[in-house]
């Protein structure tokens, strides 16, 4: 029988082996005391199994509240626990409830983080993964051999529909590949969703008719399930190519429902991510996290960016990009979305560390606040990536390209 294996980074005042057994029992057939019906036959079939325990360092201060150590020592370890697929079948919400769920409440742990998930071959047959992925998004935008260059409508909320349409027109004429709603906007008092789609898609469709290039716009459809499906259909009927969902807000079931429609590329915004991972000994690591959303059918997934404006380190961002680009079954590969305080200057370090152009490279202020205007902001990003891939330094690129040079003057400080 196939098994699902989860890898955890734990901290405990008890012996790590004993704490791991508590985890396995609590998250399968056992509880804090033996109960009638928990037969050996039942446990053999449904009990979780501790596969390995690798002890690490011992510390004297707990990472988070839990049981108090009698000797002042808290032990850290890497633990692998497996479950039979019979426990939950192909049910992502119940699988997550099993692999995470109540185990974060267990007093034996003063730290616990889900680091990775090993899924059986049959998951690749049951779930189809992203409908478009990197190759599909490139085809929809007509962009090859470089990152997709994208931006976010700013201010995040408060613009009228006509103001939004004017910004889209400017960006489309500037040669942008991708534009998205901010996650704070779905349908507001002065920007009704359906009316915004009509206005924006008129601009995009007119531009495509004139130039042959269709800008991908990710409309934020996040909401109740029925409402999201209605908004999804509105985008399809209007000639759009992408829908955005706030994945942590709507959940796996709703995300999979949207992904199963397979008519639009799905832009997965992970706002709220810091809540799930910022503590080094609590939550979930991106390596495990991204596998869940790929199964749900997300085509694009945020990873932050090099030298970003948030807390996340460059090493973490690089590992996240690598995780997205790692093949998963025979599914299409999810496109990493590099964002957060980006401008052309980070292209050099991003390319040096990842050696990939299979990215959606997002800049908000880095485009919209360019001293020569938004069109120059788009061009500056294209110039920066061209220079990075060709092995030029930032300084050499600034001498070569006037638009990028102005970006350096504006943002390089």
C-alpha positions as CSV (number, residue, x, y, z in Angstrom):
1,X,0.0,0.0,0.0
2,X,1.3,3.4,-1.0
3,X,2.4,5.8,1.8
4,X,2.8,9.5,2.2
5,X,5.9,10.6,4.1
6,X,6.3,14.0,5.9
7,X,9.6,15.4,7.1
8,X,9.5,17.6,10.2
9,X,12.0,19.8,12.0
10,X,11.2,19.4,15.7
11,X,12.3,20.7,19.0
12,X,11.3,18.9,22.2
13,X,12.3,18.6,25.9
14,X,11.8,14.9,25.7
15,X,13.6,12.2,23.7
16,X,13.0,13.0,20.0
17,X,12.1,9.4,19.4
18,X,9.4,9.5,22.0
19,X,8.0,12.8,20.8
20,X,7.9,11.5,17.2
21,X,5.8,8.5,18.4
22,X,3.4,10.9,20.1
23,X,3.1,12.8,16.8
24,X,2.4,9.6,14.9
25,X,-0.2,8.4,17.3
26,X,-2.0,11.8,17.6
27,X,-2.2,12.2,13.9
28,X,-3.5,8.7,13.1
29,X,-5.2,6.0,15.1
30,X,-4.0,6.9,18.6
31,X,-4.8,9.5,21.3
32,X,-3.4,10.3,24.7
33,X,-4.8,7.0,26.2
34,X,-5.6,3.6,24.8
35,X,-9.3,3.4,23.7
36,X,-11.6,0.4,22.9
37,X,-11.4,-0.6,19.3
38,X,-7.8,0.3,18.8
39,X,-6.8,-3.2,17.9
40,X,-3.4,-4.4,16.6
41,X,-5.1,-5.1,13.3
42,X,-6.4,-1.5,13.1
43,X,-3.1,0.0,14.1
44,X,-1.2,-2.2,11.6
45,X,-3.4,-0.8,8.8
46,X,-4.0,2.8,9.8
47,X,-1.4,3.9,12.4
48,X,1.3,6.4,11.3
49,X,4.8,5.1,11.3
50,X,8.0,6.8,12.5
51,X,10.4,6.1,9.7
52,X,13.5,7.9,11.0
53,X,14.8,10.3,13.6
54,X,18.0,12.3,13.0
55,X,19.1,14.1,16.1
56,X,20.6,17.6,15.8
57,X,21.7,20.2,18.3
58,X,20.5,20.7,21.9
59,X,19.5,24.2,23.1
60,X,18.7,25.7,26.4
61,X,15.7,28.0,25.5
62,X,12.5,26.7,23.8
63,X,11.6,28.1,20.4
64,X,7.9,28.4,21.3
65,X,5.8,27.6,24.4
66,X,5.3,23.9,25.3
67,X,6.3,21.4,27.9
68,X,9.1,22.6,30.3
69,X,12.3,20.7,30.3
70,X,13.3,19.2,33.6
71,X,17.0,19.5,32.8
72,X,16.9,22.7,30.9
73,X,17.6,21.0,27.6
74,X,15.5,21.1,24.4
75,X,16.5,18.6,21.7
76,X,16.1,19.3,17.9
77,X,15.8,16.6,15.3
78,X,14.7,15.8,11.7
79,X,11.8,13.3,11.9
80,X,10.2,11.4,9.1
81,X,6.7,10.0,9.6
82,X,4.6,8.1,7.1
83,X,0.9,7.4,6.6
84,X,-0.9,4.9,4.5
85,X,-2.8,6.5,1.6
86,X,-5.8,4.5,2.9
87,X,-6.1,7.0,5.7
88,X,-7.4,9.9,3.5
89,X,-7.1,8.9,-0.2
90,X,-7.0,11.7,-2.7
91,X,-8.3,14.4,-0.3
92,X,-6.0,17.4,0.0
93,X,-7.8,19.1,2.9
94,X,-7.8,15.9,5.0
95,X,-4.2,15.1,4.1
96,X,-3.2,18.6,5.3
97,X,-5.2,18.1,8.5
98,X,-3.2,14.9,9.0
99,X,0.2,16.2,8.2
100,X,-0.2,19.5,10.0
101,X,-3.5,19.9,11.9
102,X,-3.5,19.3,15.7
103,X,0.1,18.3,15.9
104,X,1.1,22.0,16.3
105,X,-0.9,21.9,19.6
106,X,0.9,18.9,21.1
107,X,2.7,20.0,24.3
108,X,5.6,17.7,23.7
109,X,6.9,20.0,21.0
110,X,8.5,23.4,21.6
111,X,9.0,23.7,17.9
112,X,7.7,21.9,14.8
113,X,7.9,22.7,11.1
114,X,6.7,20.6,8.1
115,X,9.7,20.7,5.8
116,X,8.8,18.3,2.9
117,X,6.2,15.9,1.7
118,X,6.9,12.8,-0.3
119,X,3.8,11.8,-2.3
120,X,3.2,8.5,-4.1
121,X,3.2,8.0,-7.8
122,X,-0.6,7.7,-7.9
123,X,-1.0,11.3,-6.9
124,X,0.5,12.3,-10.2
125,X,-2.2,10.3,-12.0
126,X,-5.1,11.5,-9.9
127,X,-4.1,15.2,-9.9
128,X,-3.3,16.9,-13.3
129,X,-1.4,19.8,-11.8
130,X,-1.1,23.2,-13.6
131,X,-3.1,23.5,-16.8
132,X,-0.6,26.0,-18.3
133,X,2.6,26.2,-16.3
134,X,5.6,27.9,-17.6
135,X,5.3,26.9,-21.2
136,X,1.6,27.7,-21.4
137,X,2.1,31.2,-19.8
138,X,4.9,31.9,-22.4
139,X,2.5,30.9,-25.2
140,X,-0.3,33.1,-23.9
141,X,2.0,36.1,-23.6
142,X,4.2,35.4,-26.6
143,X,7.3,35.8,-24.5
144,X,10.3,33.4,-25.0
145,X,13.9,33.3,-23.8
146,X,13.5,35.9,-21.1
147,X,11.4,36.4,-17.9
148,X,7.9,37.7,-18.3
149,X,8.0,41.3,-17.1
150,X,5.0,42.2,-14.9
151,X,3.6,44.9,-12.6
152,X,0.8,45.5,-10.1
153,X,-1.8,48.2,-10.4
154,X,-1.0,50.8,-7.8
155,X,-2.4,52.4,-5.7
156,X,-3.6,49.0,-4.5
157,X,-7.1,50.2,-4.0
158,X,-9.1,53.4,-4.6
159,X,-8.5,53.9,-8.3
160,X,-11.6,54.3,-10.5
161,X,-12.2,52.0,-13.3
162,X,-11.3,54.6,-15.9
163,X,-8.0,55.4,-14.0
164,X,-7.2,51.7,-14.0
165,X,-7.9,51.3,-17.7
166,X,-5.7,54.3,-18.4
167,X,-2.8,52.7,-16.5
168,X,-3.3,49.5,-18.4
169,X,-3.2,51.3,-21.7
170,X,0.1,53.0,-20.8
171,X,1.6,49.8,-19.7
172,X,0.4,47.9,-22.7
173,X,1.9,50.5,-25.0
174,X,5.1,50.3,-23.0
175,X,5.4,46.6,-23.9
176,X,4.5,45.0,-20.5
177,X,3.8,41.3,-20.5
178,X,1.7,40.9,-17.4
179,X,-0.4,43.1,-15.1
180,X,-2.3,42.1,-12.0
181,X,-4.8,43.5,-9.5
182,X,-3.4,44.0,-6.1
183,X,-4.6,41.3,-3.6
184,X,-6.4,44.1,-1.7
185,X,-8.8,44.7,-4.6
186,X,-11.5,42.4,-5.9
187,X,-14.7,44.4,-6.2
188,X,-14.7,47.8,-4.4
189,X,-17.2,50.7,-4.1
190,X,-15.7,52.5,-7.1
191,X,-14.3,49.5,-9.0
192,X,-17.0,46.9,-9.5
193,X,-15.4,43.7,-10.7
194,X,-17.5,43.1,-13.9
195,X,-17.2,46.7,-15.0
196,X,-13.4,46.7,-14.4
197,X,-13.0,43.6,-16.5
198,X,-15.0,45.2,-19.3
199,X,-12.9,48.3,-19.3
200,X,-9.5,46.6,-18.9
201,X,-10.2,43.9,-21.5
202,X,-11.4,46.5,-24.0
203,X,-7.9,48.1,-23.7
204,X,-6.1,44.8,-23.8
205,X,-8.1,43.5,-26.8
206,X,-7.8,46.7,-28.7
207,X,-4.0,46.6,-28.2
208,X,-3.8,43.0,-29.2
209,X,-5.8,43.8,-32.4
210,X,-3.3,46.5,-33.3
211,X,-0.1,44.8,-32.3
212,X,-0.7,41.1,-32.0
213,X,0.5,41.1,-28.4
214,X,-2.0,40.3,-25.7
215,X,-1.1,41.4,-22.3
216,X,-1.9,38.9,-19.5
217,X,-4.0,40.6,-16.8
218,X,-4.6,38.6,-13.6
219,X,-8.0,39.8,-12.3
220,X,-8.4,39.0,-8.6
221,X,-11.4,36.7,-8.3
222,X,-10.9,35.8,-4.7
223,X,-14.2,35.4,-2.9
224,X,-16.9,32.8,-2.1
225,X,-16.8,29.7,-4.4
226,X,-19.8,30.5,-6.5
227,X,-18.8,34.1,-6.8
228,X,-15.3,33.1,-8.0
229,X,-16.7,30.8,-10.7
230,X,-18.9,33.6,-11.9
231,X,-16.0,36.0,-12.1
232,X,-13.9,33.3,-13.8
233,X,-16.5,32.9,-16.5
234,X,-16.7,36.7,-16.9
235,X,-12.9,36.8,-17.6
236,X,-13.2,33.9,-20.1
237,X,-16.1,35.5,-22.0
238,X,-14.2,38.8,-22.1
239,X,-11.2,37.3,-23.7
240,X,-8.9,37.3,-20.7
241,X,-6.2,34.8,-20.0
242,X,-5.6,34.8,-16.3
243,X,-7.3,34.9,-12.9
244,X,-5.6,35.6,-9.6
245,X,-6.5,33.9,-6.3
246,X,-5.3,34.6,-2.8
247,X,-4.5,30.9,-2.1
248,X,-4.2,31.1,1.7
249,X,-7.5,33.0,2.0
250,X,-9.6,30.8,-0.2
251,X,-8.1,27.4,0.7
252,X,-7.1,24.2,-1.2
253,X,-10.6,23.1,-2.1
254,X,-11.6,26.4,-3.7
255,X,-8.2,26.7,-5.4
256,X,-8.5,23.2,-6.9
257,X,-12.1,24.0,-8.1
258,X,-10.8,27.1,-9.9
259,X,-7.8,25.2,-11.3
260,X,-10.0,22.4,-12.6
261,X,-11.7,24.8,-15.0
262,X,-8.5,24.9,-17.1
263,X,-9.4,27.9,-19.3
264,X,-7.3,30.5,-17.6
265,X,-3.8,30.6,-16.2
266,X,-4.0,30.7,-12.4
267,X,-1.9,33.3,-10.6
268,X,-1.4,32.0,-7.0
269,X,-0.8,34.9,-4.6
270,X,0.5,33.7,-1.3
271,X,-0.3,36.7,0.9
272,X,-0.3,35.6,4.5
273,X,2.7,33.4,3.8
274,X,4.8,34.9,6.6
275,X,2.2,33.8,9.1
276,X,2.8,30.2,8.0
277,X,6.6,30.1,7.8
278,X,8.4,33.2,9.3
279,X,9.3,31.4,12.6
280,X,12.1,28.9,11.8
281,X,10.5,26.3,14.1
282,X,6.9,26.7,13.3
283,X,4.6,26.2,10.3
284,X,5.6,24.9,6.9
285,X,8.6,25.2,4.6
286,X,8.1,26.4,1.0
287,X,9.4,23.1,-0.4
288,X,6.4,21.3,1.1
289,X,3.9,24.2,0.6
290,X,4.4,24.6,-3.1
291,X,3.7,20.9,-3.8
292,X,0.2,21.3,-2.4
293,X,-0.7,24.3,-4.6
294,X,0.8,22.6,-7.7
295,X,-1.5,19.6,-7.1
296,X,-4.4,22.1,-6.8
297,X,-3.6,23.5,-10.3
298,X,-1.9,26.8,-9.7
299,X,0.2,28.0,-12.7
300,X,2.1,30.8,-11.2
301,X,3.3,31.1,-7.5
302,X,4.9,33.9,-5.6
303,X,8.4,33.4,-4.1
304,X,9.4,36.9,-3.1
305,X,12.6,38.2,-4.7
306,X,16.3,38.8,-4.2
307,X,17.0,41.8,-1.8
308,X,13.2,42.0,-1.2
309,X,11.4,44.5,1.0
310,X,10.2,41.8,3.4
311,X,11.9,39.6,6.0
312,X,12.8,36.7,3.7
313,X,16.5,36.0,3.0
314,X,18.0,35.7,-0.5
315,X,18.9,32.0,0.3
316,X,15.3,31.3,1.1
317,X,14.1,32.9,-2.2
318,X,16.6,31.0,-4.2
319,X,15.5,27.7,-2.6
320,X,11.9,28.6,-3.3
321,X,12.6,29.3,-7.0
322,X,14.5,25.9,-7.2
323,X,11.5,24.1,-5.6
324,X,9.1,25.5,-8.1
325,X,11.3,24.6,-11.0
326,X,11.9,21.0,-9.8
327,X,9.8,18.6,-11.9
328,X,6.8,17.1,-10.2
329,X,5.5,13.9,-11.9
330,X,4.8,14.6,-15.6
331,X,2.9,17.8,-14.7
332,X,3.6,21.2,-16.2
333,X,6.0,23.2,-14.1
334,X,4.7,26.1,-12.0
335,X,6.1,29.5,-12.9
336,X,7.9,31.3,-10.0
337,X,6.7,34.9,-9.5
338,X,9.6,37.1,-8.3
339,X,8.3,40.2,-6.5
340,X,8.5,42.5,-3.5
341,X,10.6,45.7,-4.0
342,X,12.1,44.6,-7.3
343,X,13.7,46.7,-10.0
344,X,16.2,45.8,-12.7
345,X,19.1,46.0,-10.3
346,X,18.2,42.6,-8.7
347,X,18.2,40.8,-12.1
348,X,21.9,40.3,-12.0
349,X,22.1,38.5,-8.6
350,X,18.8,36.7,-9.4
351,X,20.3,35.2,-12.6
352,X,23.7,34.6,-11.1
353,X,22.2,32.5,-8.3
354,X,19.4,30.7,-10.3
355,X,20.6,30.6,-13.9
356,X,17.0,30.7,-15.1
357,X,14.8,33.0,-17.1
358,X,11.7,30.9,-16.4
359,X,10.3,33.6,-14.1
360,X,7.5,36.1,-13.9
361,X,9.5,39.2,-12.7
362,X,7.2,41.7,-11.0
363,X,8.1,45.3,-10.3
364,X,5.5,47.8,-9.0
365,X,7.3,51.0,-8.1
366,X,10.3,49.8,-10.1
367,X,8.2,50.4,-13.2
368,X,5.6,52.9,-12.2
369,X,8.0,55.3,-10.5
370,X,10.7,55.2,-13.2
371,X,12.0,58.8,-13.7
372,X,11.3,58.6,-17.4
373,X,7.8,57.1,-17.0
374,X,6.3,53.6,-17.0
375,X,7.3,52.8,-20.6
376,X,10.9,53.4,-19.7
377,X,10.5,51.3,-16.5
378,X,9.4,48.3,-18.6
379,X,12.3,48.8,-21.0
380,X,14.8,49.2,-18.1
381,X,13.7,45.8,-16.7
382,X,14.1,44.1,-20.1
383,X,17.5,45.7,-20.5
384,X,18.6,44.6,-17.1
385,X,17.7,40.9,-17.8
386,X,19.3,41.0,-21.2
387,X,22.5,42.3,-19.6
388,X,22.4,39.8,-16.8
389,X,22.0,36.9,-19.1
390,X,24.8,38.1,-21.4
391,X,27.2,38.3,-18.4
392,X,27.4,42.1,-18.1
393,X,27.8,43.8,-14.7
394,X,25.3,46.2,-13.4
395,X,27.7,49.0,-13.9
396,X,28.3,48.0,-17.5
397,X,24.6,47.8,-18.2
398,X,24.1,51.3,-16.7
399,X,26.6,52.7,-19.2
400,X,25.0,50.8,-22.1
401,X,21.3,51.4,-21.5
402,X,20.0,54.9,-20.7
403,X,16.7,53.7,-19.3
404,X,18.4,51.2,-17.0
405,X,20.9,53.9,-16.0
406,X,18.0,56.1,-14.8
407,X,16.7,53.1,-12.7
408,X,20.1,52.8,-11.1
409,X,20.0,56.5,-10.2
410,X,16.5,56.2,-8.8
411,X,16.5,52.9,-7.0
412,X,20.2,51.9,-6.7
413,X,20.6,53.7,-3.4
